[in-house]
Amino acid sequence: MNMKTVAHKTSWIRPCTRVWLLLMSLTLLALIIGKLELSGTVIISVLLFSTLLKGQMVIDYFMGLKYAPRLWRLMVSIWLFLVLGGIALAYWLGLQGN
């Protein structure tokens, strides 16, 4: 075995498995927050940020756009940002109505 082969064997968890574990952890965090019925601007911000993170990981790793042409990745990322921005705006407008 040469040095290059050994260098690639240092991690026993594959990158896609690491991403999946992080996705499941963030989903579990959202579930716990929901079960505890926590609310407030900080909690909503944390949930929206974790959703943005999860969406970007899905885009990069599971849709395979991490190394795709920048335009494709940018289009899907902008779509995700707009959807989450719309949710944040709706929440904020709901707070203004109270």
Sequence and secondary structure as in RCSB ss.txt:
>XXXX:A:sequence
MNMKTVAHKTSWIRPCTRVWLLLMSLTLLALIIGKLELSGTVIISVLLFSTLLKGQMVIDYFMGLKYAPRLWRLM
VSIWLFLVLGGIALAYWLGLQGN
>XXXX:A:secstr
  HHHHHHTS SS HHHHHHHHHHHHHHHHHHHHHTT  SHHHHHHHHHHHHHHHHHIIIIIS  TTS HHHHHH
HHHHHHHHHHHHHHHHHHHHHH 
